[in-house]
Amino acid sequence: MKNILNKIITFIVLILFYCLANAQLLVTEAGRLTVPSVDVNGHARQFAFRQPSGLAQDEKGNIYIAEKGGHCILRLDTKGQIQVFAGKRGEKGNIDGRGAKARFDSPSDICWDNKAAALYVTDTENHNIRCIDLDGGVSTIAGAGKMGWNDGMTTEAKFAQPTGIAVHPDGYLVVVDHFSHCIRTVNKDKYGKVSTLAGYPFGAGDREEYKEKALFNRPYDVAISKEGIIFISDEWNHKIKKIDKVGNVVSFAGNGKKGYIDACASKAQFHYPWAITMSPNNVLYVADGYNYTIRTLTDDACVTTVAGQQKQQGYLDGDALSGRINGVTDLLFAKDGSLYLSDIQYSMLRRLYVHKRPAIQLYTIDGRDNYCSSEEVMVVVNTLLEAKKLQTTLWVNNNQIVTKKSFITLDNLKNGWNYVKAVTKHKTHTYRSNELWLYIEPTKKLEVEVRYVLEKDVLEKAKIKTFELCAPDSTKYNWSNGEKSQCITYSLLGSESLWLEIDTPIPCQESYIIIDAAQLNSYLVNNQRKNKKSSKIQNTSIWKTTFTPKNKLRKNKKEDCLSSEMRFMVYHISGKLVHESNHYLPITTIQQVLTSHPRGLYIYQWVKQCPKEKIQISSGKLYN
């Protein structure tokens, strides 16, 4: 009986180990969640992306990134360095030229053509298709530079916000013309001849038919199998569609209703599918936009989630199904078999180890990469070689730590960037981990600014001329008005600024911390209970006090910001301003405002407009 029990336990352990060893790993490859104030060329983990969108890889292993918000093409080399490859970062335009002389406008996608040894880009807001050679030379191969629809040669052709692009095995380009609801082809060998493969120009719909009789609704991306079968993420129809070799369009997966169901064919559901790509073994991968997941489709159209959790938006590294992702606009299978994800909303490049993956996984226990120097940093050392613990050597910068533990607390991390990697030996082999990069914010003496905004009519009703400001606990308080105590009585003069210096570190990952205005709050609470006629006070956002690191607020301490006003702004994800006012709008009102604008992702901000900059008070995202 004892032997049988031991065999059962051994079998269960082996099952658990097999599951762990085959779990997929999600890590951050480039960019950082807390974006530094200065954008510079440098190591991928230090780089501040501006909405990375499309991805491609050349024969040497370099990865190219179409940076939509930066209006340029970046190159991530095999040593982990990122540099601008084509275009001038931050400057939009429509100019052919070499390197920094070229100009783009919100490029969305990019693909690599082995035969031509060149990159092809959908220059979305220029409504063009661009070609980039290995020396960074940029030329327009199709498109008139104006929105429209027209088949023809080179500049005779017109596109309407092209997004996805891929090279067909037969050599021509397949382009997803997003706003015209069409799938187009560009023949590179015939002077850029553009033809419409499927869809009716500017005819949105959902119809399975032959070529131009078929209908799409804002198609987004394209993937092509080795056999030449074309797959399209039909975003607003919440479907994946297939175009066969003769031009017949059929629904491959999804039932046309937004939702989340892992099932086969029409029983499956998506929620605005965006990026789509084909794996080396012909498995289709889909970035399911507002389900915040990565899903796979087999040959029989069965859908399975492999990363992220439905509706769990965020940023978290670790086990793929426990991890968090955000707005993934492109997917790229690298030469080592891992899957790269471009997160346009968090401006990061993530990596999913699908098949070939490190034998040792390193990631922080809370999935973060940014810490204060006062915080404890605990790293998970996940060895997948066998069930028993192995001795592992961790390199933390230039220091060695030898351990058999699965969790380890890292001490003596320096301010700025730190790298962690691990090595272990098993039998005759040496195994290495992924590289883990951690950023430590210095949190010594911190200068902050206290700013409050009060409505005059509320102050008049409150009949209060002063209130109490209290800082977080510290050993030292230096207020700009000369006060030295933790709480001070301050006069209500409308809108003012007050400087404070304290010794206690403030959580550096927080941008804003609310300071307690105790007396005013007490009045408002009592007034809401006693005065039934004070509906204006009850329903209005009456005051806003922020506690903000000074170096993130403005460069010039003497710059006057007292006469500034509050502004509420709504932007499309492309950066276009669609609404601006001096009143904060609730979500329902924003949705009403956006009814006359194109559907898509919008960002809203409540900011204080100073003479030379904007101070963000709050922000959020909304899909129209």
Buried (B, 14 or more C-beta within 10 A) or exposed (E): EEEEEEEEEEEEEEEEBEEBBEBBBBBBBBBBBEBEEEBEEBBBBBBBBBBBBBBBBBEEEBBBBBBBBBBBBBBBBEEBEBEBBBBBBEBBEBBBBBBBBBBBBBBBBBBBBEEBEBBBBBBBBBBBBBBBBEEBBBBBBBBBBEBBBBBBEBBBBBBBBBBBBBBBEEEBBBBBBBBBBBBBBBBBEEEBBBEBBBBBBEBBEBBEBEBBBBBBBBBBBBBBBEEEBBBBBBBBBBBBBBBEEEBBBEBBBBBBEBEBBBBBBBBBBBBBBBBBBBBEEEBBBBBBBBBBBBBBBEEEBBBBBBBBBBEBBBBBBBBBBBBBBBBBBBBBBBEEBBBBBBBBBBBBBBBBBBBEBBBBBBBBBEBBBBBBBBBEBEBBBBBBBEBEEBEBEBBBEEEEBEBEEEEBEBEEBEEEBBBBBBBBEEEEEEBEBBBBBBBBBEBEEBBBBBBBBBBEEBBEBBEBEEBBBBBBEBEEBBBBEEBEEBEBEBEBEEBBBBBBBBEBBBEBEEBBBEBBBEBBBEBBEEBEEEEEEBEEBEEEEBBBBBBBBBEBBBEEEEEEBEEBEBBBBBBBBBBEEBBEEEEBBEEEEBBEBBEEBBBBBBBBBBBBBBEEBEBBBBEEEBBB
